[in-house]
Amino acid sequence: YFLFSKFRCLNELSIKSERLGEILSNNKFLFSLLTNLKKLILGECNMDHIDPDIFYGLSNLEILEFYKIELNKELKAITFQHLPNLIELKYIEGLKRIDEKAFHGLKNLKRLYLCYNNLEKFKFNEKITSELFKGLTSLEELYLKCNGIKTIEDDAFINLTNLKKLNLNRNYIERITNRTFNGLENLNGLNLVMADINLDFENDCFKNL
């Protein structure tokens, strides 16, 4: 708690350590005095879960990045409840399960990167659903590269009316229907290079773009 007491004006902080999980589990309010922090990078460790109180006091944080953090449990629904002004969120490598309400409340989020994760479960069955992105009305860029995703539920992106870029590269998506991209009327960049060449495209599947 007092580790950063002399650095209250800090704007950016990066911590990458194998001991990071242990440090945070024993000091869950570690960053609470860093009220001016704008960017936080955490990486290269194993963690049982991410406690929401890790981010207590960081209401001004705009950028949060996770790199190579092997998370044993799912990313829970209330994980980011203390980060109302978050603009950019990255989780690169190590994420396995996501609660479908994990990103709810991030109404100012503009860029979301979930890449190179071995996602075993999207809503318990490797699906992307509209519930996962509900409330992300400010989102402009969504990167879901290399996650092992197999299914995109119809209308999964229906709430992302401001989305401009969507990257689904290197997944195992089996089918694109004429409702897959509903709601994406402002999309101007789409990447669909699949790891599996058996992707099936339904007629008129791009009609809403």
N, C-alpha and C positions, 0 to 999 in steps of 0.2 A: 504493500500500500504506500509506503514511504519512499520506495525506490526512485520514483520520478518526482518527488516533492520539490526538488530544486529546478525542475524543467517544465514548469507550468505553461511557459510560452512556446513550447515545442509545437511545430506545425506538421512535421513528418517523422515517422518512426518505423524502422524495419528491424524485426527480430527473427532470425533463422537459427534454430538450435535444436538438437536432439532432446534437450531437457525442457523445451518450451511447454510441452504438455504437463509435465510435473510442476513447473513453476506456476502455470495458470491454475492448476487444480488446487494449489496451496495458497494462491493469492488472487482470488477471482475478482477483486476490486483493484487490481494492479494499475489499471489505467485511469481510474476514476478522477484523479486530479488533473489530468491532461485535457482540460476543457477547451483548449484552443486547437487541439489536434485536428488536422484536415485529412491526413493520409496515414493509414496503418497497414503494414505488410507483415504477415506472420507465415512461417514456413519451416519445412524440413523436420517434422516430428510425428509421433503417433499420439493420438488423443482418444479417450473413450467417447467424449461428446464435447460440444461447444456450449458452455454455460452462458445464457443471455447476460448475466451480470458481469461477464468479462468486459462488456462494452458500456457498463454503467458510467455515466458522466461524459460520454463522448457524443453528445447531441449535435455537435458541430462537425462531426466526421463526414467527409464527402466521398472518400475512396477507401475501400476495404479489400485487401487481396490476401488470399490463402494459396500457398504454393507447397505441394507435396506434403500435405498434412493427411495422414492416414486416419480417417475417422471411423471408429468401431461401430458407433450407433448412428442413427439417422440424423439429418439436419432437421431440428425440431421447429414447430410452428412459431414459437416465440423467440427464436434465436436473435433476431435483429430488432426487437421491440424498443431498444434504447437509441436507435439510429434513424430518427425521422428525416434527416437531411442527406441521407446517403444518395449519391449520384451514380457511383460506379461500384459494382461488386464482382469480384473474380474468385472462382474456386478452380484452380488448375491442379489436377491429379490428386486422388486420395479419397474422393467422395463416393460413397456406395449407395446410400439411400437418402431420399428427400421426402419429408412430410409435404403433402400437397398444399399446405398453408404456410410453408417456410418463408415465402417472400411477401406475404400479406402485410400491409401497412407501409410498404416502401413506395409511397405514392410519388416521391421525387426521383426515383431510380430511372436513369436514362440508359445505362449500359450494364448488361448482365452477361458474364462469361462463365460458362460451365463446360470446361473442356478437358479431354484426356482423363475422364473419370470412368471407372468401371461401375456404372450405375446398374445395380442389380434390380432395382425397383423404382419405377415412377408410378406412384399410386398403386403399389403392390403388384403390378403386372407389366412393367417395362413400357408403360404408356405415358405419353405427354397428354395432359388434360387441360381444359380451360381453367380449372380450379387452381392449377399451379401458378398461373400468371394473373389471376384475378386481382384487380386493384392497381396493376402496374401501368396505369394510363399514360405515364410520362415516358415509358420505355421507348427508346429509339433504335437500340442495337441489341440483338440477342444472338449469342454465339453458343451453340450446343455441339461443337465438333468432337468427334471421337468419344462418345459416351455409351456405346452399345445399345442405343435406343432402337426398338423394333417397331413400335406402333405410335402413330400420332392420331389421337382421337379427333373425330370431326368437330370443327369449331374450337379446336384447342387454343387458337390464337385470336379468338373473337374479340377479346377485351383489349388487344394491343393495337388500337386504332392509330397510334402515332409511330408505330414501328417502321423504320426505314431500311434496316439491314437484318437479314436472317441467315445464319450459317448452320446448316445441318450436315456438313461434310463428314464422311467416314463413319457413318452409323450403319445400322442394318435394317433400315426402314423397309417394310415389305410392300406398302401400298400408299399411293397418294390419290385421294378422292377429290371430287369437285367441291368438297366442303372443308378440305384440309386448311386452306388459306383464307377462309372467310374472315372478314374484318380487317384485312391487311391492305386497305385501299391506298395507303401512303408508302407502301414498300417499293423501294427502288433498287434493292440489291438482294439476290437470293442465291445461295450456294448449296448445291445438291449433289455433290460428288460422293457416291455411296461406296461403302466397303463391299457391299453385296450387289452384284450386277443384275440380280433378279428383281429389282424394284419394278413394281407394276403401276403404271399411270392410268388413271381413269380418264375417260373422255371429258374434255372441258375442265380439267383439274386446275388450270391456271386462269380461268375466266374471271376470277374476282381480283386479280392483281392489276 
